[in-house]
Amino acid sequence: MEGYPRLANLVGRKPEVAIFRRFGALNVENLLFLQAELVTLEQELKEIVEEDKHSDDPARKEFSTSWYALHESRMSKSRRVRLQWEKRVEIRKKLNEYNNAILLTTRLYRLERPDKDDLSLLRAWLQDPKGGNDFLSADGMNVYDEEADIKDDLFSLASRPGEKDAFTRWITGPLLNWVNEKVFGEGSFLPTRLTHPFAPPQIDPATSLYDYNDTHLQRLAASLTTILASLFPIASTIVLYFIQSTLVRLGVVVAFIGVFGVALMAFTQATRIEVFEALAA
């Protein structure tokens, strides 16, 4: 298996690398053109309606006040009598196209940007001879190339499971990279799953990636966070116990509050309001 089928197999097995282009500029351009078309059609309709209102034809005068008369005009042999109905039908189709494009583009922009580690993994896999063997560049379709400078135009269909705090990301990213390269002597791809905490990673033959289990990494991050959280009040209490000076104590309290705030940002996904509430408590 090679080329597009091999890439599709990788994405199927690891949904976090399902990264695609948003084509933001093209989508916006399409909306602008549809909008311009509708503006033109709207103006044409206004002119037609105005002409029908002042027409000598009694049937055409009724179009503005009688839907039935307008609807029946579609059966007329005269193209001028049918014109308002046909223009409204044309606008209806264009409006549907425009509204659908608006809704789809809105949903598209709500999709999150890809995780930088997942994007790095995909790029490394595509370039590695054991992975994609740079087939997209050979095909002239490598939208993931760093030189393309379109990272802001990419989105991910699925994000990594579990917490996304800075500490967990560090464990599953840089730390795991270092362990994989220094301990196991491998560094071709970004490891993403761990089969055993103290066992070397297994290579998945279908993707040529190291087979890791996110559950172990999430548990490791959660355990370390819990240990640090329990040690923090103990450490502050012990330090303050041995300080006799009131002024120094106040300084240490301020320092601990600052460290606590930084820890909240690094070890949790707390919002700014939640951080302020925790520090003020």
Summary of the structure (lengths in Angstrom):
residues: 281
radius of gyration: 31.1
end to end distance: 58.5
largest distance: 102.7
contacts: 732
relative contact order: 0.10
helix: 68%
strand: 4%
